[in-house]
Amino acid sequence: MDIFYYINIYFNGDYMLSKCCFYIIKIKRNFLALCFLLFCLCLLLFSNTNLPAVKNGLSLWANSVVPSLFPFFVATELLINTNIVNILGRFFNNLMKPLFNINGKGSFCFIMGLISGYPIGAKIACNFRENNICSKEECERLLSFTNNSGPLFIVGTVGISMFGNSTIGILLLITHILASLTVGFIFRFWKYGSNTYNNDTSKNFSLNKQNTITFNGLGEALGKSITNSISTILMIGGFVVIFSSIISILKSSGILNSLVFGLTPLFNFLHIDTSFISGLITGFLEITNGINYISTIHIKAISINLIFTAFILGFGGISVLLQIWSIISKSDLSIKPYFYGKLLQGIFASVYTFIMIQMLPIFNFNL
């Protein structure tokens, strides 16, 4: 905004009235605009390294994310329109309610989120809220522990492809699930005693009365499921590409090296190899690149690699966090339980991994 000041200037014995114009920019109000402008400038300045990073991000999305997630997106969209949620709800109600303070229908969200991987658990929890299947508080509890890395990614991509050992993948999968269950039990006390359902009467329907898929309506339901799934998978692809660019910019600009230099004294004090700093920072931003970097660090105490990998798998990274935020933005669900839950899951997964390596010789890979 323009601020005008009138200033008296003494010149040759006379006073002159002068109007000066100042431009005042409020940093707090324009912080995001300045960040986006800086990002655009960095894309231009570091285009030589950024373009290959974007291509790698697109390749990762097209070759890994789409084949593994898209069929699950379509399948979950179709399953929600069947009676399977009610069946699971009746079967698991006596387990879900005392452990997680969620009605049995939430078991569908947990099972599919665990099988499919990020971000299907959160997407189903959001659908449950939109369809009034669970209360707001129950859906937020589901957000805290049902959005997990899938077994295909943990065992196949991380264990076999990155570490070259399926047993490592099995160890990380076990600790990942244990950490998820632990967080779910802790968050049973989230807004304890509250159950807020949608007030919109058009959404206050029982799933038993819902129009389930029939052979006559299969084409329409399949088309709608594919359309919704394409929208979600494109959103994920956008986040993968953007964060590939951000990581490339951090490396090219020297910011990543500065962060490594700043954290080096702490890692030396803890007697941890400083080679892990770059991998942890990268994994904090984007899960796949971070774990891939950590898997390439060769030290005798490989248990350190696994403990850090377990944390990144549990936390999921800022990229996944923003994906979830984008998914739930159209609902009244809060992102706080998801963030706190994933942070706790990363910590618990690391602790469980350390304990299992120490107690079970089959999981001790130290040279």
GIFEN-V237132 format. One record per residue. N is the residue number from 1. SS is DSSP state (h for helix, s for strand, l for the rest). PHI is phi as a letter, one per 20 degrees, with the letter a starting at -180 (* if undefined). NEAR is the number of other C-alpha atoms within 8 Angstrom. Layout:
<<N/SS/PHI/NEAR> <N/SS/PHI/NEAR>>
This chain:
<<1/l/*/5> <2/s/e/7> <3/s/d/8> <4/s/d/8> <5/s/c/7> <6/s/d/8> <7/s/c/8> <8/s/e/8> <9/s/d/8> <10/s/e/8> <11/s/b/7> <12/l/l/4> <13/l/n/5> <14/s/d/6> <15/s/e/8> <16/s/d/8> <17/s/e/8> <18/s/c/8> <19/s/d/8> <20/s/d/8> <21/s/d/8> <22/s/d/7> <23/s/d/7> <24/l/d/7> <25/l/d/6> <26/l/e/6> <27/l/f/6> <28/l/f/5> <29/l/f/6> <30/l/d/9> <31/h/f/8> <32/h/f/7> <33/h/f/7> <34/h/f/8> <35/h/f/8> <36/h/f/8> <37/h/f/8> <38/h/f/8> <39/h/f/8> <40/h/f/8> <41/h/f/8> <42/h/f/10> <43/h/f/11> <44/h/f/7> <45/h/f/6> <46/l/d/11> <47/h/f/9> <48/h/f/6> <49/h/e/10> <50/h/f/12> <51/h/f/8> <52/h/f/8> <53/h/f/11> <54/h/f/12> <55/h/f/8> <56/h/f/9> <57/h/f/11> <58/h/f/11> <59/h/f/9> <60/h/f/9> <61/h/f/11> <62/h/f/9> <63/h/e/8> <64/h/d/9> <65/h/f/10> <66/h/f/10> <67/h/f/9> <68/h/e/8> <69/h/d/11> <70/h/g/12> <71/h/f/8> <72/h/f/9> <73/h/g/11> <74/h/f/12> <75/h/f/8> <76/h/f/10> <77/h/f/10> <78/h/f/12> <79/h/f/10> <80/h/f/9> <81/l/e/10> <82/l/d/9> <83/l/e/11> <84/h/f/8> <85/h/f/11> <86/h/f/10> <87/h/f/8> <88/h/f/13> <89/h/f/14> <90/h/f/9> <91/h/f/8> <92/h/d/11> <93/h/f/12> <94/h/f/8> <95/h/d/8> <96/h/f/14> <97/h/f/11> <98/h/f/7> <99/h/e/9> <100/h/d/12> <101/l/l/10> <102/l/c/12> <103/l/f/11> <104/l/g/15> <105/l/f/16> <106/h/f/12> <107/h/f/11> <108/h/f/10> <109/h/f/13> <110/h/f/13> <111/h/f/9> <112/h/f/11> <113/h/f/17> <114/h/f/14> <115/h/f/8> <116/h/e/12> <117/l/n/15> <118/l/g/12> <119/l/d/12> <120/h/f/12> <121/h/g/17> <122/h/f/16> <123/h/f/11> <124/h/f/10> <125/h/g/13> <126/h/f/13> <127/h/f/8> <128/h/f/11> <129/h/f/14> <130/h/f/9> <131/l/e/9> <132/l/m/12> <133/l/f/10> <134/l/c/12> <135/l/f/12> <136/h/g/12> <137/h/f/11> <138/h/f/12> <139/h/f/14> <140/h/f/13> <141/h/f/15> <142/h/f/15> <143/h/g/13> <144/h/f/16> <145/h/c/16> <146/l/e/14> <147/l/e/15> <148/l/c/13> <149/l/f/13> <150/l/e/12> <151/h/f/12> <152/h/f/7> <153/h/f/10> <154/h/f/14> <155/h/f/15> <156/h/f/12> <157/h/f/10> <158/h/f/13> <159/h/f/16> <160/h/e/12> <161/h/f/9> <162/h/e/10> <163/l/e/9> <164/l/m/7> <165/l/b/9> <166/h/f/10> <167/h/f/8> <168/h/f/12> <169/h/f/14> <170/h/f/11> <171/h/g/10> <172/h/f/13> <173/h/f/11> <174/h/f/8> <175/h/f/13> <176/h/f/13> <177/h/f/8> <178/h/f/10> <179/h/f/14> <180/h/f/13> <181/h/f/9> <182/h/f/10> <183/h/f/13> <184/h/g/14> <185/h/f/9> <186/h/f/8> <187/h/e/11> <188/h/f/12> <189/h/e/7> <190/l/f/7> <191/l/l/6> <192/l/g/6> <193/l/n/4> <194/l/d/6> <195/l/b/8> <196/l/d/7> <197/l/d/8> <198/l/f/10> <199/l/e/6> <200/l/f/6> <201/l/f/7> <202/l/f/5> <203/l/d/10> <204/l/e/10> <205/l/c/10> <206/l/e/7> <207/l/f/8> <208/l/f/6> <209/l/e/6> <210/l/f/8> <211/l/f/5> <212/l/f/7> <213/l/f/10> <214/l/c/6> <215/l/f/6> <216/l/f/5> <217/l/d/8> <218/h/f/9> <219/h/f/8> <220/h/f/7> <221/h/f/10> <222/h/f/10> <223/h/f/8> <224/h/f/8> <225/h/f/12> <226/h/f/9> <227/h/f/8> <228/h/f/8> <229/h/f/12> <230/h/f/9> <231/h/g/8> <232/h/f/8> <233/h/f/11> <234/h/f/8> <235/h/f/9> <236/h/f/9> <237/h/g/10> <238/h/f/8> <239/h/f/10> <240/h/f/12> <241/h/f/11> <242/h/f/9> <243/h/f/11> <244/h/f/12> <245/h/f/12> <246/h/f/8> <247/h/f/10> <248/h/f/11> <249/h/f/13> <250/h/f/10> <251/h/f/10> <252/h/f/9> <253/h/e/8> <254/l/n/8> <255/h/f/9> <256/h/f/11> <257/h/f/9> <258/h/f/8> <259/h/f/8> <260/h/f/11> <261/h/f/8> <262/h/f/7> <263/h/e/9> <264/h/g/10> <265/h/g/8> <266/h/f/7> <267/h/f/11> <268/h/f/10> <269/h/f/7> <270/l/e/6> <271/l/l/6> <272/l/d/8> <273/l/g/7> <274/l/f/9> <275/l/f/7> <276/h/f/10> <277/h/f/10> <278/h/f/11> <279/h/f/13> <280/h/f/12> <281/h/f/10> <282/h/f/12> <283/h/f/14> <284/h/f/13> <285/h/e/12> <286/l/b/14> <287/h/f/14> <288/h/f/7> <289/h/f/10> <290/h/f/16> <291/h/f/13> <292/h/f/10> <293/h/f/10> <294/h/f/13> <295/h/f/10> <296/l/e/7> <297/l/e/9> <298/l/d/6> <299/l/c/5> <300/l/f/6> <301/l/e/9> <302/h/f/11> <303/h/g/11> <304/h/f/7> <305/h/g/11> <306/h/f/11> <307/h/f/13> <308/h/f/11> <309/h/f/11> <310/h/f/15> <311/h/f/14> <312/h/f/16> <313/h/f/11> <314/h/f/17> <315/h/f/12> <316/l/n/14> <317/h/n/12> <318/h/f/9> <319/h/g/13> <320/h/f/11> <321/h/g/10> <322/h/f/8> <323/h/f/12> <324/h/f/11> <325/h/g/9> <326/h/f/8> <327/h/f/10> <328/h/e/14> <329/l/f/8> <330/l/e/6> <331/l/d/8> <332/l/e/7> <333/l/f/10> <334/l/e/8> <335/l/e/8> <336/h/g/6> <337/h/f/11> <338/h/f/12> <339/h/f/10> <340/h/f/9> <341/h/f/12> <342/h/f/13> <343/h/f/10> <344/h/f/10> <345/h/f/17> <346/h/f/15> <347/h/f/10> <348/h/f/11> <349/h/f/16> <350/h/f/14> <351/h/f/9> <352/h/f/11> <353/h/f/14> <354/h/f/10> <355/h/f/8> <356/h/f/9> <357/h/f/13> <358/h/f/8> <359/h/e/6> <360/l/d/8> <361/h/g/7> <362/h/f/6> <363/h/d/10> <364/l/e/9> <365/l/d/9> <366/l/f/7> <367/l/e/5>>
